[in-house]
Amino acid sequence: MITVSAPGKLMLMGEHAVVFGEPCIVTAVDQRLYVTAQKTDDGKITVNAPQAKETKFVDASIAKFFSLKAPDIDDRGVSLSIRSDFTSQVGFGSSSAVSVATLMALGLIFEISMTQREIFDLAYQVTLDIQGVGSGFDIAAATFGGTLFFKKGGEVIEPLPNEIPLVVGYTGVKADTPTLVRMVIAKQKKYPEKIDRIFEAIGKLVLQGKEALLAKDWEKLGKLMSFDQEYLRDLGVSSEKLEALILSAKEAGAWGAKLSGAGGGDCMIALASDEKRKAVEDAITVAGGQVMRVTTHATGVRLETTDNQKELFIVVDKDDNIIGYKTRYECHHDKTLIHRGVGLLIFDKDGRVLLQKRSFSKDTNPGFWADSVGGHVVTGESYEEAIQREMKEELRIAPLVVFHSKFILSCLRETEMNVLFTAVCDGPFHPDSTEISQVAFFSKNELPRKLLSGEVQLTEFAQEALKRVGFL
């Protein structure tokens, strides 16, 4: 069983014009939607989404995945459960988030490798199939996260570095995005010169907004947002309630304010300093809005891990002298933090090596084959104590272990000071399902064939360990 989550979104600038090829700026927010997936033996696909009125985006994402990414998989039994931090009534992009999270979850469960770009492209096709219109900015936010400079269909997806000091107000009115988009399209067809001029002007504001955001010139960005709102008002997508909240925010000291999204309701956003934030929030509340507590620049679609990200690891220098302690998260996101790790290769009486396939809930290398037992040295432990603990936790065994070697290994996201041990044991093994999806013995002739065919993918530590003992 795995859980994948994707963030909601807020449009900063560029609504509607983005559908016609102009750029926009969108940011992911920290309210997330979660899809938990588990294979079943009954061959059925079931969806449990108690918070949603319908599951058409989930159903369409499932169909798209199997038709384009896994057409040859016959055993399609899977159960999907969906929950959300935010209600679908608020325009944070629940349909995009659920499509993106569903696609990633299915890829992991059925072991179909997909890049973020492939997930974006599939989810965008789902949106077009269902709604017929859409630019894809909300899908990009759900997939890549952060703050993005975006053009229709993903022609440009450029990350922008900064969080944004936004106050978000909800009108209490659920907007019908497809209907509003079609209304603007109809206006463009009827008055092409006028509407195209508005779109072009919005596009220029977005370009200026990008530069202001990069420079953290919030006062200028606020003015540009307010100018953008004037054009959106001209398009007819604002509303009396939105205008009331926007005006209240500006009168309370916001640098600028505008609607966010398709309009007609949903959310407005205001750019405000720390000193003015409470006054702006109070003004929005007095005007009849609901202040939404969100953080911008959130992480994109991700696998939710069972690993404790606050667990403290031992950080050392290149000579293995202890210099401090950092959390799991810090050590796995900063290659300069050399932290202690341990690994064990178990051999049976015939000389085969035992490897474990890592659970999909692991924060690094989910689904990869690794050494028989592995882990990190936590505060207060020696290398020997760490490997003894890991053996009991992962496989419920306690064979005699022998020190083999110590080495530094630098991987994609981390650097470890590793100690490798070996042992002889025929089992029985009782894998911890939160850590390990399966274990298997491999002979010296069998493993290279499976690696070549792609049936087995090894972690970098496992590759190095097997080479050191002469197995590869």
N, C-alpha and C positions, 0 to 999 in steps of 0.2 A: 504494500500500500504506500502511496506517495501523496503528497500535497503540494500543489503548485499555486502560486499567487501572482496576481497582476494588479498594478495600481490604477486608480482613477486618474482623471486629467482635468485641467482647467486651461482654456484658451486664453492667452494673454493678449494677443493682437492678431487680426487677419481673418476674422469670421466671414464666411460666405465668399469673400474674394478668393480664398484658397481653392474653392471648387472650380474656379475659372482660371487657375494657373498661377495666381499670385502667391507669394510666400506667407507664412504665418509663424507665430511663436506659441508653442504649447509647453506646458509643464506637467509632469506627473505629480500626483498628490499621494500622501501616505495612507489614505483610506484604501483598503485593498479588497479584492475579491478572491476567494479560495476555491479551488477545485481539487477534491480528494478522489483519487482513482485507484481501483483495485481490480485485478483480474478475477474472473469467476469461471466456474466449470460448466455453467449451463448454456454457454454460447450466446446469451442474451446481452443486449446493451440496455442498461437501465440508468435513468437520470433522476436524482432526488434533489429538487431545488425549492424548498419550502418558502423561501423569501420572494420567489419570482412568480409572476402571473402566467408566464409562458416560457418555453425553453427552445424557441425556434433557432436562436443563435447557437446554442449548444448542439442541437440536432444537426444543424447545417455544418457546423465545424466537424462533428463526428463523420458525417457523410463525405465531406471534403478530404479529411485525413485518409479515410480508407480508400477513396477513389483515386487520389493522386499520390499518396505516400506509402500506402500499404495494401495495394489491390490484391496481393497474393496471400494475405493472411486469412486463413479460414476460421481459426479459433479466435473469434472476436468477442468473447465474453468479457465484459467489463462493466463495473458499477461506478458511476460518477455521482458524487455528492457536492453540492455547491452552497457556499455561504458567503456573506458579504459584510464588510464593515459599514457600507453605506447602502441606503435604500435606493431602489431603482427609480424612486420618485425624484431624486436629486440628479441633476445632469452631470454626473462625474464620469459618464462613459461606461456603464455597466455592461452593455452589449459588446463593446470592444474588449473590455477586460476579460469577460467570460469566454469569448472566442479565442483570445490569445492564450489564456490559461488552460483551456480545454485542449488546444492543439499541442501545447508543450507537454501536458500530462500524458496524452495518448502516445506521443513520441517516446517518452521515457518508459512507459509501461510496456510498449511493444518493441522497444529497443530500435527505434528508427531515428537515426541522427538527423537533427535539423538545426540549421543556423538561425540566429535571430532574424536575419533577412528572410529566410524561407518561411518562418512563422508569420512574419508581417505580411508577406505576399499572400499566403493562404487565408489569413484572417481578412485581408482586404477583399479578396474574392468573395468570401462569405458575406461581407457587408453589401457588396454590389449585387450579389445574387438575391439578397433579401430586400434591400431598400431601393436598389436601382441607381442610387446616387450616393455620393460621399467622397471626401478627399483622402481619408485615411490618417489624418493627423491624430485622431484619438487612438487608433490602432498603434501608431508609432510610439505614442506616449506609453501605452500599456506594454509594448514590447521592449523598447530600449530604455525607457525611464529617463530621469533627469529633466532638463529643459532643452527643447529642440527648436531649431530653425528648420522649417519643413516646407516642401512643395508637393503638390498633389501627386498621389500615387507612390510617394516615396522617391520622386525624382531627385530630391535633395533631402537628406536627413542629417543635419549637422548639430552635434551636441554643443550646448552653451554652458559655461562653467558655473554660473552663479545661482544661488537660491534667491528668491524674490520676496520682499517684505509685504505680502498680500494680506488683506482682510477679505474674507469671503462671506457674502450674504445671500441667503436663499429666500426667494420670493414666496415660497409656498405653493407655487403654480408649476405643475409639470408641463414642460414644453414638448411639442411634437416635432422633433427635429426633421424627419423626412418631409413632412408637410411644409415646414418653413423653408427648407432648402428648395423644394419644388416651386414654392411661391416666388422666391427670388429668381429662380431660373425663368419662370414665366414672365416676370417683369423685364428681365434682360432681353428676352425674345421680343417683347412688345416695344421696349424703349432701349434698344441696344447702345446707342451713343451715350445716353445719360448714365445708364447703369455701368457701362464699361469705364466711363470716366471715374465713377465712384470706386470701382474695383482697382483701377490704376492708382488712384490717390491712396487707398488703403495699403496697397502694396508698397508705396513709397514710405508711408508711415512705419510699416513693419521693418523696412531696411534701416530707418533711423532708430527705431526702437531696439533693434539688435545691437547697434553701436552703443546706445545709451546703456543697455543692460551689461554689455561687456565692460563698460567704463564704470559701472555702478553709479551712474548719474540718475538717481531715482527721481529727482525733481523733473528732469527732462523727460524721462520715460512716462511719468505721470501725465504730463501735458500731452504727450503723443497719444496715450491711451484715451484721454478725454476728447482729442480730435477724432480718434477712431470712432468713438461713441456717436459723434455727430453724424458721421457717414452712415453708421448702422441705423440711426434714427431716420435718416433719409431713405434708407432701403425699406423702412416700414417693419423692422423686426424687433424694435424695442416695445415696451409696454408701459402703461401708467405706473404699475408697481415697480418695475425696474427703474424708471426715471425717478421715482420718489426715493428709492434707496440710494441711487447714484448721487442725487442732489444732496441728500442728508450727509453722505460720507464726505463730499467735497466741502460742505459748509462746516464740517467738524474738523477740517484741517488736512484731509487726504491730499496727496500730491496730484492724484487723478483717479478717475473711476469710470467703469464701463460695464456693459453686460459681458458675460462670458459664455460662449457657445452659440447656439442657433438663435437665441432670443425668445421672445414671447413669454418668458417666465424663467424658470430655473435660477441660475446664479448670476450675481454681479460681483465684481472684484474692485477693490480699492487699494491703491498703493499708499502706504502710510509709514511714517517713522515710528520708532519705538515709543517716543514721547506722545505721539498723537493716536497710537493704536487704540487705547481704551476709549478715548472720546469718539473715534470713528465707529468702533463696535457698538457703543451705547447709542449713537445716532441711528445706526442701521436698525437696531432693536426697537427704538422709539418709533421709527418709520414703518414698523410692521414686518421687518425682515427677521430671519433667524441666522445668527452668526454661526458659521461652520468652522470648527477648529481643525484646520488641515495644515500640513507642512508641504511646501513645494519641493521640487527636485528629488522626488522619491525614486527608489530603485525600480527598474523595470521587472518584467516577468522573471520569476525565480522559483527554484525548488526550495520548499520550506524544509529546513534540516532539523533533525532531532539532536544534533550536537549542541552542547552548551557553549554559546559564543563568548560567555564571560569566564569560562574556565581559564585559570592562570597557568601559563607555560613558563618553563625556565629558559631565559634568554642568555646566550653565552657569546664569547668572542671566538675567533678562529682557533684558539688554543683550548677551547672548552672551559674557560674560566667563567663562572657565573657573574653576569653584570647587571641582572635585573629580572623582572617578571612582567609579562605582557599577556593579554587575553588571547584566546584562540583566534578571535576575529582579527585582532591586530597582527598576530603572527602570520595569518593566512592572507593578509593583504599588504604586507610590507616585506619585500625580499631582503631588506637589510637586517631584519631581526632573525638572527640565527637561533633556532630553538631546538631543544633536545627531543629526539624521537628514537623509538626502538622498533625492531622488526625481527621476526622469527620465521625461518624456513624449516618445516617439518617434513621428514622423509619416512616412508614406510620401509618394511623389511626388504622390499624389492627395489628400493632405490628411487621410487617415484616421489615427486614433490607435491605437497598439498598446497593448493591455492584457494583463496576465498574470493568470491565475487561480492564486491561492496554493495551495500544497500543503496537504493536510489534516494534515501533520505540523508546520505552523507553530504557534508558541505564541500568536500573535495573529491574529485574523481568518482562520482556516483556511477554505479554500473560497471566499473572497471574491475579486472582481476588483479588481486594484490597478493603480497606474501601471506603465509599461513596465518600469522598474527601480527598486528602492527598497532602502533599508537604513539602517544606522546608522553614525555616525562613531566609530571605535574609537580607543583611545589612540595618540597619535603621528601621527594623520592630519589632513589638512585636508579641507574639504568636497569640493574638486576631486579629491583623491586617493581619497576614499571612493567617489565616483560612478564613477570609472574602474575601481576594483577591483570594484565591484558589477556593472558591465556585463560584465566579463570572466567573473566567477563565475556570473552568472545566465543570460546569453545568448551568451557567447563572442563579443562584438562590441567594437569600439573606435572608434565614429564621433566626429566633432567635436561637442562639447557646448557649449551656450550658457547662461550664467547667466540665469535669469528673475526669481526673487524669493526673498526670505527672509521667513519668518513663523512665529509660534508657533501650534501647533495642540494643543488639549487634547481628548483622547478619553476613552472610558469608563474606561480603566485607566492612561493615561499622558499625559504632556505632552512634546511635541517642539519643538525649535527646528529648523525645516526649511528647507533650501535646495532650490529647484526648478530643474532644468535642462531644456532641450529639445534635441532633435536630429532630424535627418532621416536615415532609413535604411530601405531596403527588405529588409534581410536579406542572406543567410539567418541565421536565428536557431537556436540550439542550446540550448534551455532545460535548466537543471539540474533533474532530476526530484525532487530532495530539496527544492527551493525552489518549483518551479512545476509545476502539473499540465497547463497548456496556455497558449498565447498566441494572440491573434487581433486583427486590425485591425477597427475599427468606424468607420463614417462618422458625420458629425455628425447626420444624420437617423435613422440606425439605432439608435444608442445610447439615446436617450430612450425609444424604443419597447420596447427590451429591459428597460430599467429599470422601466418601467410594468408590464410583464407579469410581472416578478419573475424573468425568465430570468437577469438579471445583477444581482448585489448588489455595490455598490462599497464599498471601505474609505473611511473618513472622509477620509484623506489624498487618495485618488484623486478624491473628490468635490470637495474644495477645489482641488486642482491643476487639474482640468478646468474649473472655474469661472474660475480665475485666467487661463487661456489663452483663455477665451471659447468653449470647446467645449461647455459645458453652460450 
